[in-house]
Amino acid sequence: MQISIVVNPVSGTNSARKRAKRVVKALEEHFCIKALYTKYAGHGIELTQQLIAKGTDVLIAVGGDGTVNEISSALTGSRTALFIVPTGSGNGLARDLGMYGLSIKQIIERIEQNNIHLIDSGVADEKAFFCTCGTGFDAYIGHLFAQTKVRGFLTYIKLSLHAFKNYTPLTYQLKTDQGEYTRQAFVINIANNKQFGNNAYIAPLANMQDGLFTVTIIKPFKWYHVPYMAYSLFFKGMHKNKFAHTFDCKNCTLTLPQEAYIHVDGEPIKNTSNEIGIYMHKSSLKVL
C-alpha cells in the first residue's frame, strides 16, 4: 500500500499545529515516508493530483476543513482513498467519519486496516463540497471568520453573537426536485453530512451514502430564541425545530440576492452568478 501525507502547516490553533507535528513525525517514521507541505491556497489540489498520478493508494490529509476540501476535491473519482488528521476549527467531515480525536496509535491502526468506504459529494457553482454548502447567516459568519487572525471555536461564537443583532435575513429562491420555495430565510443549508463542525448538527438525519442532500431552511427568529436554536443545533434536534423546514433532494438551484454570501464546507466563495446550481455526486470519494 502506497501512502502519502499532505500537511497544511498553518491550519488551526497553536495546540492543534503542535499535535499535528507529533502525528506527522510518527507517521513518517512508521511508514518510512516524507510529508509534503502546502504553501498557498490551492496547493493542496496540485499536490494531490501529483500524488494520484504517482499511484498513491491512501492520502493522509493533515489540516482543517479548507485543506480537507482541497484534497478531497482532487481525490473525487480517483482510486486513492482519503484519511483525515484534523487540525482545523470545525473538522466537520473528520468528526462525521469518526476520524476526530484519535490517538497516534489509533490513526496508524485505522490506516493499516485499509477499510475503504465510498461517500457522496456535492458541487455548488463548480466548487466541490463534502459537508455542507449554503447561504444566509452561516455564510456571512464564514466570510467574517475567514478574515480573522485568531482561529478556533470561541472566535466563531464571538463573531456570531456580535453579528446576530445587526443581521437582516434576505429573501432567496430555491428550486428542487421536491418543489420551489421563495422565502425570507435566516439560513438555507444544503447538507451532505450531518454537521457544520464542532458537533453543530445542522442536518442530524443526513447520510453521506444515500445520494441525497438534506436541505434545511431556517426562517428568521428573535434574539430570545437563540438558546432554543443553539440547543437544537448541538443536541441533534434541528429537524424538529419549529423555525426549520427540512427535506431531501438530489439537485437544486439557489437564486441569491446580490448582497448575499455563499459558503462551501464553511469557506466563503465568490459565486459566478446569482443563480447557483448544486448537484449530487453519489459514491464519488473513497475514505478510510
Residue pairs with C-beta under 8 A, 6 or more apart in sequence:
1 57
1 58
1 114
2 54
2 55
2 56
2 57
2 58
3 31
3 33
3 56
3 57
3 58
3 59
3 60
3 111
4 33
4 36
4 51
4 54
4 56
4 58
4 59
4 60
5 24
5 27
5 28
5 33
5 34
5 35
5 36
5 59
5 60
5 62
6 35
6 36
6 37
6 38
6 44
6 47
6 48
6 51
6 59
6 60
6 61
6 62
6 63
6 67
6 71
7 20
7 24
7 35
7 36
7 37
7 38
7 62
7 63
8 37
8 38
8 44
8 62
8 63
8 64
8 66
8 67
8 87
9 17
9 20
9 37
9 38
10 17
11 17
11 20
11 62
11 63
11 64
11 66
11 67
11 87
11 88
12 20
12 63
12 64
12 87
12 88
12 89
12 151
12 152
13 89
13 151
13 152
16 87
16 88
17 87
19 87
20 62
20 63
20 85
20 87
22 104
23 62
23 85
23 104
23 107
24 35
24 62
24 85
26 104
26 108
27 33
27 35
27 60
27 107
27 108
28 34
28 35
30 108
31 111
35 62
36 47
36 51
38 44
38 47
38 63
38 67
38 70
42 70
43 70
44 61
44 63
44 67
44 70
44 71
44 74
45 70
45 71
45 73
45 74
48 59
48 70
48 71
48 74
48 75
49 74
51 59
51 80
52 59
52 74
52 75
52 78
52 79
52 80
56 80
57 79
57 80
57 81
58 80
58 81
58 82
58 83
58 111
58 114
58 288
59 71
59 75
59 80
59 81
59 82
59 83
60 83
60 84
60 85
60 111
61 67
61 68
61 71
61 72
61 82
61 83
61 84
61 85
62 85
62 87
63 71
63 86
63 87
63 88
64 86
64 87
64 88
64 89
64 90
64 91
65 88
65 89
65 90
65 91
65 92
65 93
65 131
65 197
65 265
65 266
65 267
66 88
66 265
66 266
66 267
67 88
68 84
68 86
68 88
68 93
68 94
68 130
68 265
69 128
69 129
69 130
69 264
69 265
69 267
71 82
72 82
72 93
72 121
72 128
72 130
72 285
73 127
73 128
75 81
75 82
75 285
75 286
76 121
76 128
76 281
76 284
76 285
77 284
78 286
79 286
80 286
81 114
81 116
81 286
81 287
81 288
82 285
82 286
82 287
82 288
83 99
83 107
83 110
83 111
83 287
83 288
84 91
84 93
84 94
84 97
84 99
85 94
85 99
85 107
86 94
86 95
86 99
86 100
88 151
88 197
89 145
89 151
89 152
89 153
89 155
89 156
89 197
89 198
90 153
90 156
90 196
90 197
90 198
90 200
90 266
91 100
91 197
91 198
92 131
92 132
92 193
92 195
92 196
92 197
92 198
92 265
92 266
93 130
93 131
93 193
93 265
94 100
95 195
95 197
95 199
96 131
96 193
96 194
96 195
96 208
97 119
97 287
99 110
102 110
110 288
111 288
113 288
114 288
115 288
116 286
116 287
116 288
117 209
117 286
117 287
117 288
118 209
118 283
118 284
118 285
118 286
118 287
119 130
119 192
119 208
119 209
119 283
119 284
119 285
119 287
120 192
120 208
120 209
120 210
120 211
120 280
120 281
120 282
120 283
120 284
120 285
121 128
121 129
121 130
121 192
121 281
121 284
121 285
122 128
122 129
122 130
122 133
122 190
122 192
122 213
122 278
122 279
122 280
122 281
123 129
123 277
123 278
123 279
123 281
124 133
124 190
124 262
124 264
124 269
124 276
124 277
124 278
125 262
125 269
125 271
125 272
125 273
125 276
125 277
125 278
126 272
127 133
127 264
127 269
128 264
129 192
129 264
129 265
130 192
130 193
130 208
130 265
130 285
131 191
131 192
131 193
131 195
131 196
131 197
131 265
131 266
132 189
132 190
132 191
132 192
132 193
132 195
132 196
132 202
132 203
132 263
132 265
132 266
133 189
133 190
133 262
133 263
133 264
133 265
133 278
134 187
134 188
134 189
134 190
134 262
134 263
135 172
135 187
135 188
135 254
135 256
135 260
135 261
135 262
135 263
136 169
136 170
136 172
136 185
136 186
136 187
136 188
136 189
136 218
136 260
137 160
137 163
137 164
137 167
137 169
137 186
137 187
138 187
138 189
138 196
138 202
138 263
139 260
139 261
139 262
139 263
139 268
140 163
140 167
140 261
141 156
141 159
141 160
141 163
142 261
142 263
142 266
142 267
142 268
143 261
143 263
143 268
144 159
144 163
145 155
145 156
145 159
145 266
146 267
146 268
148 155
148 159
153 198
156 198
164 223
164 226
165 223
169 184
169 185
169 186
169 219
169 220
170 184
170 185
170 256
170 257
170 259
170 260
171 182
171 183
171 184
171 185
171 257
172 182
172 183
172 184
172 185
172 188
172 254
172 255
172 256
172 257
172 260
173 180
173 181
173 182
173 254
173 255
174 180
174 181
174 182
174 183
174 188
174 215
174 217
174 252
174 253
174 254
174 255
175 252
175 253
175 255
176 215
176 247
176 249
176 251
176 252
176 253
177 249
177 250
177 251
177 252
178 247
178 248
178 249
181 217
183 217
183 219
184 219
184 220
185 217
185 218
185 219
185 220
186 218
186 219
186 220
186 221
186 243
187 202
187 216
187 217
187 218
188 215
188 216
188 217
188 218
188 254
189 202
189 203
189 215
189 216
189 217
189 218
190 213
190 214
190 215
190 252
190 254
190 278
191 202
191 203
191 206
191 213
191 214
191 215
191 216
192 206
192 208
192 213
192 280
193 203
193 206
193 208
194 201
194 202
194 203
194 204
194 205
194 206
194 236
195 201
195 202
195 203
196 202
196 266
197 266
199 234
200 233
200 234
201 233
201 234
201 235
201 236
201 238
202 216
202 233
202 238
203 214
203 216
203 238
203 239
203 246
204 236
204 237
204 238
204 239
205 214
205 239
205 246
206 213
206 214
209 283
210 248
211 250
211 280
211 282
211 283
212 248
212 249
212 250
212 280
213 248
213 249
213 250
213 252
213 278
213 280
214 246
214 247
214 248
215 246
215 247
215 248
215 249
215 252
216 238
216 239
216 244
216 245
216 246
217 244
217 245
217 246
218 229
218 241
218 243
218 244
219 243
219 244
219 245
220 243
221 229
221 243
225 243
228 241
229 241
229 243
231 237
232 238
232 240
232 241
232 244
238 244
238 246
239 246
250 280
251 277
251 278
251 279
251 280
252 278
253 275
253 276
253 277
253 278
254 262
254 275
254 276
254 278
255 274
255 275
255 276
256 262
256 271
256 274
256 275
256 276
257 274
258 274
260 274
261 268
262 268
262 269
262 271
262 276
263 269
